[in-house]
Every structure is written in C-alpha cells, then in structure tokens.
Amino acid sequence: MPHGISGTFHFMIVFQAEHNILMHPFNMLGFAGNLFFILLSGVTFFWKRLLCFPLKELWA
C-alpha cells in the first residue's frame, strides 16, 4: 500500500468501493442535517438583517 497523501486517497477510494458508505442511511441523514442547518442559519441571518436592524434604528 502506498504511503503519504496518495496512500490516504487510495485507502479512501478502496474503502468506499468495498463498503459503499456513501449510500448508507446514516451518511445520508448526516448530510441532510448539515444542509438543513446551513440553510437555517442563512435564513436566520437574512431575517435578522431584514427585520431586527431596521427596527432597532426606529426605536433608538
């Protein structure tokens, strides 16, 4: 087995080929959860920027 970075990528490709971890339900759930929280944080930032900051300026 090769060493270094090429060995690392070789191991990852062979491991994926043997175990098919990208199609495992837990892997898909983790990916979907990360995507959900990224979108949630973007929406939260957008609404804070759109609503909270102008309202603070009105009350100040």
BAMI-527509 format. One record per residue: residue in one letter; x, y, z of N, C-alpha, C in turn. Coordinates in pm, whole numbers, plus 50000, padded with zeros to 5 digits. Example, Ala and Ser with C-alpha at 12.3 -4.5 7.8 and 13.67 -1.06 7.14 Angstrom:
<recs>
A513194943150780512304955050780513204967050780/S512854977550708513674989450714512905000350787/
</recs>
This chain:
<recs>
M500854988250000500005000050000500895012550000/P500585022249912501415034249907501265042750033/H502295050450060502295059150178501995073450138/G501755081850237501565096150214500165099350169/I500065110450098498745115250056498125105749954/S498925100649862498365091549762497865078649828/G498565074049931498105062250004496805064950077/T496675076950132495445080550202494265080450107/F494435086849990493325087049895493055073149838/H494095065349818493905051649771493085043849873/F493415045150001492655038350106491195042750105/M490955055850092489585060950095488775055449977/I489375054949860488655050049742488375035149753/V489355027549799489155013149814488125010249922/F488185017450034487225015450143485805018550095/Q485645029450019484325032749966483855021949870/A484735016849786484355006549689483934993649759/E484584990449870484274977949939483034979050028/H482804990750088481734991950188480565000550144/N480735008350039479665016849985479065025750094/I479925032950167479465040950280478675053250237/L478835057750113478095069650069476605066850054/M476225054350041474805050950029474205046350161/H474955047050269474445042950400473445053450450/P472325049050508471305058750553471835068850655/F472725064750745473245074250844474095085050777/N474825081350672475605091250599474675101250530/M473595096150472472635105050406471945114150507/L471595108850624470965117150727471905127950776/G473165124650794474135134550837474305145650735/F474365141950609474495151950503473255160850497/A472075154650507470835162450503470735171650624/G471175166850741471155175150861472075187150849/N473265185050797474195196250777473625206350679/L473055201450571472465210450472471315218450533/F470485211750614469365218550679469855229850770/F470875227150852471345237450944472075248750873/I472735245850761473345256550682472255265750626/L471205259750572470105267850519469385275450630/L469215269050746468555275550859469355287650907/S470665286350915471475297650959471435308950857/G471395305550729471285315950627469955323250633/V468875315950653467555322150664467475330750789/T468035325850900468035333551024468795346551007/F469965345850945470745357950921469965367750833/F469325362650731468555371150640467435378350714/W466665370950795465545377250865466015386950972/K467125383751039467665393251136468095406051067/R468735404550954469215416150880468035424350827/L466985417450784465845424150723464945430850826/L464745424250942463765429251039464385435751162/C465335429351225465825433951355466595446951345/F467505448151251468335460051244467525472651210/P466585472251113465785484351090464895487951210/L464385477951282463545480851398464365487151510/K465605482851527466465488951629466715503651597/E466875506851470467095520751432465855529251457/L464665523351440463435530851466463255533851614/W463635524251700463425525951844464515534351909/A465655535451846466775542651909466605557651904/
</recs>
